[in-house]
Amino acid sequence: MSKQHLDVPKIVRQNESSSDVHKDRIFLLDREFDDPKLPSKRYFCPYSNQIEGVLASFPHLQSRIEVVRLPFRRPRQTVIDLLGEDNQGLPVLIFGNSTLPPDDAKVAGNQHFIADTRRILELLAERHDIPWPH
Ligand SMILES: N[C@@H](CCC(=O)N[C@@H](CS)C(=O)NCC(=O)O)C(=O)O
């Protein structure tokens, strides 16, 4: 186990029992999708795919992070239920409640999250024992 992992403070809230909410969760767009505003082509999200690449390169992340892929079309109700209508842009990292969120996390209700892709990649390095994005 890395030093970095041991240093992460544990703050488990007693009233939340599902294991998923203890983990960091990443919500991505589906690997391919249609955009009704740009018909006749299929698309992928370059931001989500940076994260897909890192997940594929460092497979131990699969046991540490919950990954949810969602359709492109709005409303993205799964994310709206967690972060509200104004924060449904993807990708997004929602911090698990077993560790402290970083100081720069945004807050929606009782959730802490980051939506900037580069910062998500840095946080995977900070919190989940992978190399840093160069
Ligand atoms: N927050 C991201 C950008 C995310 C982004 O623009 N995602 C696109 C998908 S490729 C998107 O969701 N666009 C349209 C929409 O949200 O409906 C970043 O700058 O790192």
PDBQT file of the ligand as one rigid body, heavy atoms in Angstrom, charges set to zero:
ROOT
HETATM    1  N1  LIG A 201     -15.634  20.273 -18.097  1.00  0.00    +0.000 N 
HETATM    2  C1  LIG A 201     -14.897  19.727 -19.210  1.00  0.00    +0.000 C 
HETATM    3  C2  LIG A 201     -15.611  19.920 -20.534  1.00  0.00    +0.000 C 
HETATM    4  C3  LIG A 201     -16.784  19.000 -20.617  1.00  0.00    +0.000 C 
HETATM    5  C4  LIG A 201     -17.554  19.110 -21.914  1.00  0.00    +0.000 C 
HETATM    6  O1  LIG A 201     -17.542  20.164 -22.578  1.00  0.00    +0.000 OA
HETATM    7  N2  LIG A 201     -18.221  18.016 -22.266  1.00  0.00    +0.000 N 
HETATM    8  C5  LIG A 201     -19.016  17.954 -23.456  1.00  0.00    +0.000 C 
HETATM    9  C6  LIG A 201     -19.012  16.550 -23.995  1.00  0.00    +0.000 C 
HETATM   10  S1  LIG A 201     -17.636  16.184 -25.020  1.00  0.00    +0.000 SA
HETATM   11  C7  LIG A 201     -20.457  18.201 -23.217  1.00  0.00    +0.000 C 
HETATM   12  O2  LIG A 201     -20.995  17.586 -22.330  1.00  0.00    +0.000 OA
HETATM   13  N3  LIG A 201     -21.066  19.061 -24.030  1.00  0.00    +0.000 N 
HETATM   14  C8  LIG A 201     -22.457  19.306 -24.133  1.00  0.00    +0.000 C 
HETATM   15  C9  LIG A 201     -23.371  19.098 -23.008  1.00  0.00    +0.000 C 
HETATM   16  O3  LIG A 201     -22.980  19.129 -21.842  1.00  0.00    +0.000 OA
HETATM   17  O4  LIG A 201     -24.580  18.888 -23.260  1.00  0.00    +0.000 OA
HETATM   18  C10 LIG A 201     -13.500  20.327 -19.227  1.00  0.00    +0.000 C 
HETATM   19  O5  LIG A 201     -13.329  21.465 -19.654  1.00  0.00    +0.000 OA
HETATM   20  O6  LIG A 201     -12.595  19.669 -18.821  1.00  0.00    +0.000 OA
ENDROOT
TORSDOF 0
